[in-house]
Amino acid sequence: SLGRSKTNVPLPPTPLIGREDELSGISHLLADADCRLISLIGPGGIGKTRLGIEFANRQRGLFPDGVHYVPLASVNSAGSIVPAIAEAFAFSFSGPVDPKEQLFDHLTRAIQKSALLVLDNLEHLLAQSSVTAELVAEILQRLPTVRILCTSRERLNLQGEWTFDLRGLIIPPPDAGADVERFSAAAMFVQAARRADSRFKLTDADKPALLRICRMVERIPLALELAAAWVGVLSCAEIAHEIESNIDFLTTSMRNVPERHRSLRATFDHSWRLLTDEERDILSRLSIFHRGFDRGAAAKVSGATLPVLSSLVSKSLMRRTEAGRYDLHEVIRQYASEHLESNPARCEETCARHSEYYLRLASEYEKKLKSEAQQDAVREMTVELDNLRAAWTWGVEHEKFESIGRAVRAFGWYYEVAGLIHEGIERLESLIRVLREKPHKKKTDKILGACLVHQGLLCFRSGDFARATDLYPEAIALLRAVNDRALLADALIFYGTIHHLSGAYLESKKLIEEGLVYARETNDTWFAAYGMYNIGHVDSILGDYEKGYEQMQAGLKLWRELGDPHSISLGLNFCVQTQIALGRVDEAIATMQESIALCERTQNRWGMGTAYRYLGLATLAADHCDEAKRHLEKSLEIFGEYFKGWDIAQTLIYLGETYLHLGDDAQAKTILLDSLRLARDIHSEPLMLESIAGLAALELRLNSDLTAGWLTLIMNHPAAIHDTKQRAEQLFAEQKQRVPVDAPSLDEVVMENLG
């Protein structure tokens, strides 16, 4: 919900100078009911971001559903805007549904009154493609109570867009005299100068030079701040002289620099010359980071020491956040990046260091992602996600297979636990395409195998069982050839899991048992737990409940020891059917209550939907039909937000059974036909057979003679789980015709019901 995140707008470290007229003007526009999109337009360094943040903070009490700030300067592609907006709303993706649709579904439910969305630094994304403007238009169309403030160097060119051109600060007139600091440009310089040197005092002798500085930098706040940072080494007159000299140079020698940018460029150039060689080298290298960096990363990638970082902060070339991270103003980052790119060898070296550092960092999260530190690991990786993406992309493009190979499993687990299913599939695919073009070598085949394993898992989570089923045989063949038993354990156990959900139980058990051997051999506790648990689940499906439950509890015990909340909730959820079969209904209800509490704490939406489904099943077994109906409808509500396929089909089956118990035959039939249709679409034979069993119970209640063939099919079909076969046998015993008949095929029964 938005309740815990009414605003994420940062609190600025310094007060805003001037701009009251601009704030009033934007407020006046927004007060117009027809104005839902304002674009704050202006050149780099003019103060769009600072003004946007100030305006957003002043609007906090006016939008009941919050003010949400989305920084986009470091977002490299239009496709990454949706995750950035989700982060601003404290929303986590979960499941296979397209992330954009998940976000819109969430916001449609969460924004009941009105909200303000601030999209900061859009211009580079507008230049890439039309997707950015189209997304903004879609937000306005689908979320009618949302208003948007964009900051950009150019218009979005959308119908209904209102633009506000931001100009420079106010310059004192020549006769300002003692009142010079009443004018915002001068006040900005003086404030910044005092931050740079607390001893600074503006004298009457300084005022003419200050007026020249304000005019020459064209009232641009960033240029004024940079110029003021020099007061520790230069007088105001000397600062004015340096800027004037630089502008003259730019005017005569750099015709390609737009006139409105020459004053800012001149200020940058002089700030650059005032740096030591070491500071220039480090600042240019720091431009490689995306959405900031910490001190450790700066040291490894750029060689920055704490004194150098502190010096760059004191010169207003870098900022230090409250969280202890550093970042560069986007205009400064672009300027520093030009200097880095002017030296291709140094640029290549820096990119290599950045990629190596973040790929190694990712690999260090692998164990944490399967432990009690899972949620912290996800949060920390999300903070660094833009750096991690850039590191992966550079590593793939430059074929740094050894570094990227160490990180594959961590990336795979992160995307799975964080719910970024589609991005994970695409990112792994970028490496798979490159590796498939390479000749077979042990090192690259191992990495390709790891990619296929995790892409298969993500496809499985997305509901694309067919694609996952195609990926695992290739992965297993590659990993057998290179004899990587740790990765082979992953592949075999995941592939076996898909088999058991599709009804191939004996093949499933064979694959998982082999994977379990390798997991134990390589001391992989997590996969050993997963193997044990799934073997127990298969045993339960086949009717050996005691043995199955013992195995499932053994796997769950290992997950509890590891502390992995994602897996603990999975283990709790899927043992409920077995608990019910063993007559432990109260235990099953308590188990689901534990799982729901855990899933709420970790924002595990898939786990939550699953827990409510099995809580519904358990309360139905306790004959609390109305309560069961509520839980199952809650499950469908959650799954309907983010999931499709197997989970919804299974929940519909239980809801159909609940309506049968409630005596609402018409609603029961509608729901069971829906479950059958969905089970057919995902090619799940066990769920098709379970749906048909429910429909057979309904037909039998109506004294229909249609059921004998259906029940004979279920009793003899290898994909029917033990519970479904048992039910078919009971129903067969209740009907008039008790002599087995020639069973129709599963396809024939499905067609008979669905047409």
C-alpha positions in Angstrom: 0.0 0.0 0.0 1.0 3.6 -0.3 0.4 4.1 3.4 4.0 3.5 4.4 5.3 5.6 1.5 3.3 8.8 1.2 6.4 10.5 -0.2 9.9 9.6 -1.1 11.0 13.1 -2.1 14.5 13.8 -0.7 15.0 16.6 1.7 17.5 19.1 0.2 20.7 19.8 2.2 20.6 23.5 1.5 17.7 26.1 1.4 16.4 27.2 -2.0 17.5 30.6 -3.0 14.9 32.7 -4.8 12.5 30.9 -7.1 9.4 32.0 -5.1 7.8 33.4 -8.3 8.5 30.1 -10.1 7.0 28.0 -7.3 3.9 30.2 -7.3 3.7 29.9 -11.1 3.9 26.1 -11.1 1.3 26.0 -8.3 -1.0 28.3 -10.3 -0.8 25.9 -13.3 -1.4 22.8 -11.2 -4.5 24.5 -9.6 -6.1 24.4 -13.1 -8.2 21.2 -13.3 -7.2 20.8 -16.9 -3.5 20.8 -16.1 -2.3 17.2 -15.3 1.2 17.3 -17.0 3.7 20.1 -16.4 7.1 20.0 -18.1 9.7 22.1 -16.3 12.0 23.0 -19.2 15.5 24.5 -19.1 19.2 24.0 -19.9 21.4 21.8 -17.8 22.5 23.4 -14.5 19.5 25.9 -14.4 18.1 24.2 -11.3 15.2 22.1 -12.6 15.9 19.2 -10.2 16.3 21.5 -7.2 13.1 23.4 -8.0 11.2 20.2 -8.7 12.2 18.8 -5.4 11.3 22.0 -3.5 7.9 22.1 -5.3 7.3 18.4 -4.5 8.1 18.9 -0.8 5.7 21.8 -0.6 2.9 19.7 -2.1 3.1 16.9 0.5 -0.1 17.9 2.2 -2.1 18.5 -1.0 -2.1 15.0 -2.4 -3.7 12.4 -0.1 -2.0 9.5 -1.9 1.4 11.1 -1.8 4.1 12.8 -3.7 6.5 10.4 -5.4 9.9 11.4 -6.8 11.5 9.4 -9.6 15.1 10.3 -10.4 15.9 9.2 -14.0 19.3 10.7 -14.7 21.1 7.4 -14.3 18.4 5.3 -16.0 19.9 4.1 -19.3 16.9 2.9 -21.2 13.2 3.6 -21.5 12.5 0.1 -20.4 14.0 0.8 -17.0 11.5 3.7 -16.2 8.8 1.3 -15.0 11.1 -0.2 -12.3 12.2 3.3 -11.3 8.6 4.4 -10.8 7.9 1.2 -8.9 10.8 2.0 -6.5 9.4 5.4 -5.9 6.1 3.9 -4.8 7.9 1.2 -2.7 6.4 -1.4 -4.9 8.0 -4.8 -5.5 7.3 -6.8 -8.6 6.3 -10.4 -8.2 5.4 -13.1 -10.7 5.2 -13.5 -14.4 2.8 -10.7 -15.4 4.4 -7.8 -17.4 6.0 -5.4 -14.9 4.3 -2.4 -16.4 0.9 -4.1 -16.0 1.8 -5.0 -12.4 2.6 -1.4 -11.7 -0.6 -0.1 -13.2 -2.7 -2.7 -11.4 -1.0 -1.7 -8.1 -1.4 2.1 -8.7 -5.0 1.7 -9.8 -5.9 0.1 -6.5 -3.6 2.2 -4.3 -4.3 5.7 -5.6 -7.8 6.3 -4.4 -7.8 10.1 -4.4 -4.8 11.9 -5.9 -1.1 11.7 -6.2 1.8 13.7 -7.7 4.5 12.0 -9.7 7.7 13.9 -10.3 9.8 12.5 -13.2 13.2 14.1 -13.0 15.7 14.3 -15.9 13.7 12.9 -18.8 15.6 14.4 -21.7 18.0 11.6 -22.5 15.2 9.0 -22.5 13.0 11.2 -24.8 15.9 11.2 -27.3 16.2 7.4 -27.3 12.7 6.5 -28.5 9.0 7.4 -28.4 8.5 4.9 -25.6 9.1 7.4 -22.8 6.5 9.9 -23.9 4.1 7.1 -24.6 4.5 5.8 -21.1 3.8 9.2 -19.6 0.7 9.5 -21.8 -0.4 6.1 -20.7 0.0 7.0 -17.0 -2.3 10.0 -17.6 -4.8 8.0 -19.5 -5.0 5.0 -17.1 -4.6 6.9 -13.8 -6.9 9.9 -14.0 -6.2 11.1 -10.5 -2.4 11.3 -11.0 -0.7 14.6 -11.9 2.8 14.6 -13.3 5.7 17.1 -13.1 8.5 16.4 -15.5 11.9 18.1 -15.6 13.6 18.0 -19.0 15.8 20.0 -21.3 13.0 19.6 -24.0 9.3 19.2 -24.3 7.6 15.8 -24.3 5.3 17.1 -27.2 2.3 15.4 -25.7 -1.3 16.6 -26.1 -2.3 18.3 -22.8 1.3 19.1 -21.8 1.8 22.5 -20.1 5.3 23.8 -20.2 7.1 26.1 -17.7 10.4 27.6 -19.0 12.9 28.0 -16.2 15.3 30.8 -16.5 18.3 32.0 -14.5 18.3 33.7 -11.1 17.7 37.4 -10.7 20.8 39.6 -11.2 21.3 42.7 -9.1 21.1 46.0 -11.0 24.3 48.1 -11.2 22.9 50.5 -8.5 22.0 47.7 -6.0 24.5 49.0 -3.5 24.2 47.4 -0.1 21.1 45.5 -1.1 23.0 43.3 -3.6 22.3 40.1 -1.5 18.5 40.6 -1.9 18.8 39.4 -5.5 18.8 35.6 -5.9 21.8 35.2 -8.1 24.1 37.2 -5.7 22.5 35.5 -2.7 23.2 32.1 -4.3 26.9 33.0 -4.8 27.3 34.3 -1.3 25.7 31.3 0.3 27.8 28.8 -1.7 30.9 30.8 -1.0 30.3 30.7 2.8 29.8 26.9 2.5 33.2 26.7 0.7 35.0 29.0 3.1 33.2 30.0 6.4 35.5 33.0 6.6 34.2 34.5 3.4 32.5 38.0 3.7 31.3 40.0 0.8 33.0 43.4 0.8 32.0 46.5 -1.1 35.1 46.0 -3.2 33.8 42.5 -4.2 30.4 43.7 -5.4 31.3 44.9 -8.9 33.1 41.6 -9.5 30.1 39.7 -8.1 27.8 41.5 -10.6 30.2 40.6 -13.4 30.2 36.9 -12.3 26.4 36.8 -12.1 26.1 38.2 -15.6 28.8 36.1 -17.2 27.5 32.8 -15.9 24.0 33.8 -17.2 22.4 33.4 -13.7 22.8 29.6 -13.9 22.7 28.3 -10.3 25.1 25.4 -10.9 27.7 27.7 -12.5 27.3 30.2 -9.5 27.9 27.3 -7.1 30.9 26.1 -8.9 32.4 29.6 -9.2 31.8 30.3 -5.5 33.7 27.2 -4.6 36.9 29.0 -5.7 36.8 31.7 -3.0 39.3 29.8 -0.9 42.0 30.4 -3.5 40.8 33.3 -5.6 39.3 36.7 -5.0 35.9 37.7 -6.5 37.8 39.8 -9.1 40.1 36.9 -10.0 37.1 34.6 -10.4 35.4 37.1 -12.7 38.6 37.4 -14.8 39.0 33.6 -15.1 35.4 33.1 -16.3 35.7 36.0 -18.7 38.9 34.6 -20.2 37.3 31.1 -20.6 34.1 32.4 -22.2 36.2 34.4 -24.7 38.2 31.2 -25.5 35.0 29.1 -25.9 33.4 31.8 -28.2 36.4 31.8 -30.5 37.5 28.1 -30.4 34.4 26.0 -29.7 31.7 27.0 -32.1 29.9 23.7 -31.5 29.2 24.7 -27.9 25.7 26.3 -27.8 25.9 29.9 -26.7 23.6 29.4 -23.7 26.0 26.6 -22.4 29.3 28.6 -22.9 29.2 30.3 -19.5 28.5 27.0 -17.7 31.2 25.3 -19.8 33.6 28.1 -18.9 32.9 27.6 -15.2 33.4 23.9 -15.5 36.7 24.4 -17.4 38.1 26.6 -14.7 36.9 24.3 -11.9 38.7 21.5 -13.8 41.9 23.5 -14.1 41.9 24.2 -10.3 42.0 20.5 -9.6 45.1 18.6 -9.0 46.1 15.9 -11.6 44.9 13.3 -9.2 41.6 15.0 -8.6 41.0 15.3 -12.4 41.8 11.7 -13.0 39.5 10.5 -10.2 36.6 12.8 -11.0 36.6 11.6 -14.6 36.7 8.0 -13.5 33.8 8.6 -11.0 31.6 9.6 -14.0 31.4 5.9 -14.8 29.0 5.2 -11.8 25.2 5.1 -12.2 23.0 6.4 -9.4 25.9 7.0 -7.0 28.5 4.9 -5.3 30.0 4.2 -1.9 33.5 4.9 -0.7 34.7 1.3 -1.2 33.5 1.3 -4.9 35.2 4.7 -5.5 38.5 3.4 -4.1 38.4 0.2 -6.2 37.2 1.8 -9.5 38.8 5.2 -9.5 41.6 4.9 -6.8 39.9 7.7 -4.8 41.1 8.3 -1.3 38.9 9.9 1.4 40.8 13.2 1.2 40.2 13.4 -2.5 36.5 12.6 -2.1 36.2 15.2 0.6 38.0 17.8 -1.6 35.7 17.2 -4.5 32.7 17.5 -2.2 34.1 20.8 -0.8 34.5 22.1 -4.3 30.8 21.4 -5.1 31.8 18.9 -7.8 30.3 16.0 -5.9 27.6 15.4 -3.2 27.5 13.2 -0.2 24.1 11.9 0.7 22.7 11.3 4.2 23.1 7.5 3.6 26.9 8.0 3.1 26.8 7.5 -0.6 28.3 9.9 -3.2 26.9 11.1 -6.4 27.6 13.7 -9.1 25.2 16.3 -10.5 24.2 14.9 -13.9 25.6 17.9 -15.8 28.9 17.5 -13.9 28.9 13.8 -14.6 28.4 14.4 -18.3 31.3 16.9 -18.3 33.6 14.6 -16.4 32.6 11.7 -18.7 33.7 13.7 -21.7 37.2 14.0 -20.2 37.2 10.2 -19.5 36.1 9.4 -23.0 38.8 11.7 -24.4 41.3 9.1 -23.3 40.1 5.7 -24.7 42.7 3.6 -22.9 41.8 5.1 -19.5 38.1 4.9 -20.3 38.5 1.2 -21.2 40.5 0.6 -18.0 37.9 2.3 -15.8 35.0 0.4 -17.4 36.8 -2.8 -16.8 37.4 -2.0 -13.2 33.8 -0.9 -12.7 32.5 -4.1 -14.3 34.9 -6.4 -12.4 34.1 -4.7 -9.1 30.3 -5.0 -9.4 30.3 -8.4 -10.9 32.4 -9.6 -8.0 30.1 -7.7 -5.6 27.1 -9.5 -7.1 28.7 -12.9 -6.7 29.2 -12.2 -3.0 25.5 -11.8 -2.6 24.7 -15.3 -3.8 24.8 -17.0 -0.4 23.0 -14.1 1.3 20.1 -14.4 -1.2 19.5 -17.9 0.2 19.8 -17.1 3.8 18.3 -15.1 6.7 20.0 -12.0 5.1 17.9 -12.4 2.0 15.9 -9.2 2.4 18.9 -7.1 3.2 20.7 -8.5 0.2 17.8 -7.7 -2.1 17.6 -4.1 -0.8 21.4 -3.6 -1.2 21.5 -5.0 -4.7 18.5 -2.8 -5.6 20.4 0.3 -4.5 23.3 -0.7 -6.8 21.1 -2.1 -9.6 22.0 0.5 -12.2 25.7 -0.2 -11.5 25.1 -4.0 -11.6 23.2 -3.7 -14.9 26.0 -1.6 -16.5 28.7 -4.1 -15.2 26.8 -7.0 -16.7 26.3 -5.2 -20.1 29.9 -4.2 -20.3 31.1 -7.7 -19.3 28.9 -9.3 -22.0 29.9 -6.9 -24.7 33.6 -7.4 -23.9 33.3 -11.1 -23.3 34.6 -11.0 -19.7 33.3 -14.5 -19.2 35.3 -15.4 -16.1 34.0 -12.4 -14.1 30.4 -12.7 -15.4 30.4 -16.4 -14.9 30.9 -15.9 -11.1 27.9 -13.6 -10.9 25.3 -15.6 -13.0 23.8 -17.4 -10.1 23.6 -14.3 -7.9 21.9 -12.4 -10.7 19.5 -15.3 -11.3 18.5 -15.5 -7.6 18.2 -11.7 -7.3 15.8 -11.4 -10.2 13.8 -14.4 -8.9 13.5 -13.1 -5.3 13.0 -9.5 -6.3 10.3 -10.4 -8.8 12.0 -8.8 -11.8 11.2 -12.0 -13.8 11.1 -10.4 -17.3 14.3 -8.4 -16.9 16.1 -11.4 -15.6 15.1 -13.5 -18.6 16.2 -10.8 -21.0 19.5 -10.1 -19.2 20.4 -13.8 -19.2 19.4 -14.1 -22.8 21.9 -11.3 -23.7 24.7 -13.6 -22.5 23.2 -16.8 -23.8 23.2 -15.4 -27.4 26.9 -14.5 -27.1 27.9 -17.9 -25.6 26.0 -19.9 -28.1 28.1 -18.4 -30.9 31.3 -19.5 -29.2 33.1 -22.8 -29.9 32.6 -25.4 -27.1 35.0 -24.9 -24.3 34.7 -26.1 -20.7 34.7 -22.5 -19.2 32.1 -21.0 -21.6 29.9 -24.2 -21.6 29.8 -24.1 -17.8 28.6 -20.4 -17.9 26.1 -21.2 -20.6 24.8 -24.1 -18.5 24.4 -21.8 -15.5 22.5 -19.2 -17.6 20.1 -21.8 -19.0 19.4 -23.1 -15.5 18.4 -19.7 -14.1 16.6 -18.6 -17.3 14.7 -21.9 -17.0 13.8 -21.1 -13.4 12.6 -17.6 -14.4 10.6 -18.9 -17.3 9.1 -21.5 -14.9 8.2 -18.6 -12.5 6.6 -16.7 -15.4 4.3 -19.6 -16.1 6.1 -20.5 -19.4 6.6 -24.2 -18.5 7.1 -25.1 -22.2 10.1 -22.8 -22.6 11.6 -23.9 -19.3 11.2 -27.5 -20.3 13.1 -26.8 -23.5 16.0 -25.1 -21.7 16.8 -27.7 -19.0 17.8 -30.6 -21.2 20.4 -28.4 -23.0 21.7 -27.1 -19.6 21.9 -30.7 -18.2 23.8 -31.9 -21.3 26.4 -29.1 -21.0 26.9 -29.5 -17.3 27.3 -33.2 -17.5 29.9 -32.7 -20.2 31.9 -30.3 -18.0 31.2 -32.3 -14.9 30.0 -29.3 -12.8 28.1 -31.1 -10.1 27.0 -28.1 -8.2 25.3 -26.5 -11.2 24.0 -30.0 -12.3 22.3 -30.3 -9.0 20.4 -27.0 -9.7 19.4 -28.1 -13.2 18.3 -31.6 -12.3 16.2 -30.5 -9.2 14.5 -27.6 -11.1 13.8 -29.8 -14.1 12.4 -32.5 -11.8 10.1 -29.9 -10.2 8.7 -29.0 -13.6 8.1 -32.7 -14.4 6.2 -33.3 -11.2 3.9 -30.3 -11.8 3.2 -31.6 -15.3 2.3 -35.1 -14.0 5.5 -37.1 -14.9 6.0 -38.2 -11.3 8.4 -41.1 -11.7 10.7 -39.2 -14.1 10.5 -36.2 -11.7 11.6 -38.3 -8.7 14.4 -39.8 -10.7 15.8 -36.4 -11.7 15.4 -34.9 -8.3 17.1 -37.9 -6.6 20.1 -37.6 -8.9 20.3 -33.8 -8.2 20.1 -34.5 -4.5 23.1 -36.7 -4.6 25.1 -33.9 -6.3 23.8 -31.3 -3.9 25.0 -33.3 -0.9 28.3 -34.1 -2.6 29.0 -30.4 -3.2 27.7 -29.4 0.3 24.9 -27.2 -1.1 22.5 -27.2 1.8 19.9 -25.1 0.0 19.5 -27.4 -3.0 19.7 -30.5 -0.7 16.7 -29.0 1.1 14.9 -28.4 -2.1 15.6 -31.9 -3.4 14.5 -33.5 -0.2 11.3 -31.4 0.0 10.3 -32.1 -3.6 10.9 -35.8 -3.3 8.6 -35.7 -0.3 6.1 -33.8 -2.3 6.2 -36.4 -5.1 5.8 -39.2 -2.6 2.7 -37.4 -1.2 1.2 -36.9 -4.6 1.6 -40.7 -5.2 -0.2 -41.4 -1.9 2.7 -42.2 0.5 1.8 -39.4 2.9 3.8 -40.4 6.0 7.0 -40.8 4.1 6.4 -37.7 2.0 5.6 -35.5 5.0 8.8 -36.7 6.8 10.9 -35.7 3.7 9.1 -32.4 3.3 9.7 -31.5 7.0 13.4 -32.5 6.7 13.8 -30.1 3.8 11.9 -27.3 5.6 14.1 -27.8 8.7 17.2 -27.1 6.6 15.6 -24.0 5.1 14.8 -22.8 8.6 18.4 -23.3 9.6 19.5 -21.3 6.6 16.9 -18.6 7.5 15.8 -18.1 3.8 12.3 -16.6 4.2 11.4 -17.2 0.5 12.0 -20.9 0.8 10.5 -21.2 4.3 7.2 -19.9 3.0 7.3 -22.2 0.0 8.0 -25.1 2.4 5.2 -24.2 4.7 2.7 -23.7 1.9 3.1 -26.9 -0.1 2.9 -29.3 2.9 -0.7 -28.4 3.7 -2.3 -30.9 1.3 -0.3 -33.7 3.0 -1.2 -32.4 6.5 -4.9 -32.6 5.5 -4.5 -36.1 4.0 -2.9 -37.2 7.4 -5.9 -35.6 9.3 -3.8 -32.8 10.7 -6.2 -30.0 9.7 -5.6 -27.8 12.7 -1.9 -28.1 12.1 -2.4 -27.1 8.4 -4.4 -24.0 9.4 -1.6 -23.0 11.9 1.0 -23.6 9.3 -0.7 -21.2 6.8 -1.1 -18.6 9.5 2.7 -18.7 10.1 3.3 -18.5 6.3 1.0 -15.5 5.8 2.8 -13.6 8.6 6.2 -14.4 7.1 5.1 -13.4 3.6 3.6 -10.1 4.9 6.9 -9.3 6.6 8.9 -10.0 3.5 6.4 -8.6 0.9 6.3 -12.0 -0.8 3.2 -11.7 -2.9 3.5 -15.1 -4.6 3.9 -16.7 -1.2 1.0 -14.8 0.1 -1.3 -15.9 -2.7 -0.2 -19.5 -2.2 -0.7 -19.3 1.6 -4.3 -18.0 1.3 -5.1 -20.7 -1.3 -4.0 -23.5 1.1 -5.6 -21.8 4.1 -8.8 -21.9 2.1 -8.2 -25.6 1.4 -7.5 -26.3 5.1 -10.6 -24.3 6.3 -12.7 -26.2 3.7 -11.4 -29.5 5.2 -12.5 -28.2 8.6 -16.0 -27.6 7.0 -15.8 -23.8 7.4 -17.1 -23.2 3.8 -17.8 -19.4 4.0 -14.3 -18.8 5.6 -12.7 -21.0 2.9 -14.5 -19.0 0.2 -13.1 -15.7 1.6 -9.5 -17.1 1.8 -9.7 -18.5 -1.8 -11.1 -15.2 -3.2 -8.3 -13.4 -1.4 -5.8 -15.7 -3.1 -7.3 -15.1 -6.5 -7.2 -11.3 -5.8 -3.4 -11.5 -5.2 -2.7 -13.9 -8.0 -4.9 -11.8 -10.4 -2.6 -8.9 -9.7 0.7 -10.5 -10.8 0.3 -14.2 -11.7 -1.2 -16.4 -14.2 -1.5 -20.1 -15.1 -0.9 -22.9 -12.6 -1.5 -20.9 -9.4 -4.8 -19.5 -10.6 -6.0 -22.8 -12.0 -5.3 -24.6 -8.7 -7.0 -21.9 -6.7 -10.1 -22.0 -9.0 -10.4 -25.8 -8.5 -10.5 -25.3 -4.7 -13.0 -22.4 -5.0 -15.2 -24.6 -7.3 -15.2 -27.3 -4.7 -16.1 -24.8 -2.0 -19.2 -23.7 -4.0 -20.1 -27.4 -4.4 -20.1 -27.7 -0.6 -22.2 -24.5 -0.3 -24.7 -26.0 -2.7 -24.3 -23.4 -5.4 -24.0 -25.8 -8.4 -24.2 -23.1 -11.1 -21.3 -21.1 -9.7 -19.4 -24.3 -9.0 -19.7 -25.4 -12.6 -18.7 -22.0 -14.0 -15.6 -21.9 -11.8 -14.6 -25.5 -12.5 -14.9 -25.0 -16.3 -12.7 -21.9 -15.9 -10.1 -24.0 -14.1 -10.3 -26.7 -16.7 -9.8 -24.1 -19.5 -6.8 -22.6 -17.8 -5.3 -26.0 -17.0 -5.7 -26.9 -20.7 -4.0 -23.7 -21.8 -0.9 -24.4 -19.6 -0.9 -28.1 -20.5 -1.2 -29.3 -16.9 -2.7 -32.8 -17.0 -2.9 -33.1 -13.2 -5.0 -29.9 -12.9 -7.2 -30.9 -15.9 -7.9 -34.2 -14.2 -8.6 -32.5 -10.9 -11.0 -30.1 -12.6 -12.8 -33.0 -14.3 -13.2 -34.8 -11.0 -15.0 -31.8 -9.6 -17.2 -31.6 -12.6 -17.9 -35.3 -12.3 -19.1 -34.8 -8.7 -21.4 -32.1 -9.9 -22.8 -34.2 -12.7 -23.3 -37.1 -10.3 -25.3 -34.8 -8.0 -27.5 -33.9 -11.0 -28.0 -37.7 -11.7 -26.2 -37.4 -15.0 -24.9 -40.6 -16.7 -21.9 -38.7 -18.2 -19.5 -39.5 -15.4 -18.5 -43.2 -15.8 -16.1 -42.6 -18.7 -14.7 -39.5 -17.0 -14.0 -41.3 -13.7 -12.5 -44.3 -15.5 -10.1 -41.9 -17.3 -9.0 -40.4 -14.0 -8.6 -43.7 -12.2 -6.3 -45.0 -14.9 -4.4 -41.8 -15.9 -0.7 -41.7 -14.8 -0.8 -37.9 -14.3 -3.7 -38.0 -11.8 -2.5 -37.3 -8.2 -3.4 -39.9 -5.5 -6.1 -37.6 -4.0 -7.8 -37.2 -7.4 -7.7 -40.9 -8.1 -9.1 -41.6 -4.7 -12.0 -39.2 -5.2 -12.7 -40.7 -8.6 -12.9 -44.2 -7.1 -15.3 -42.9 -4.4 -17.5 -41.1 -7.0 -17.5 -44.3 -9.2 -18.7 -46.3 -6.3 -21.6 -43.9 -5.7 -22.9 -43.9 -9.3 -25.4 -46.3 -10.8 -23.2 -47.7 -13.4 -20.4 -49.4 -11.5 -18.9 -51.5 -14.3 -15.8 -49.7 -15.8 -16.3 -48.5 -19.3 -13.9 -47.7 -22.1 -12.4 -44.5 -21.0 -12.3 -41.6 -23.4 -9.1 -39.7 -23.9 -8.3 -36.7 -21.8 -8.5 -34.4 -24.8 -12.0 -35.8 -25.6 -13.3 -35.1 -22.1 -11.8 -31.6 -22.2 -13.5 -31.0 -25.6 -16.8 -32.4 -24.3 -16.8 -29.9 -21.5 -15.3 -26.8 -23.2 -16.4 -27.3 -26.8 
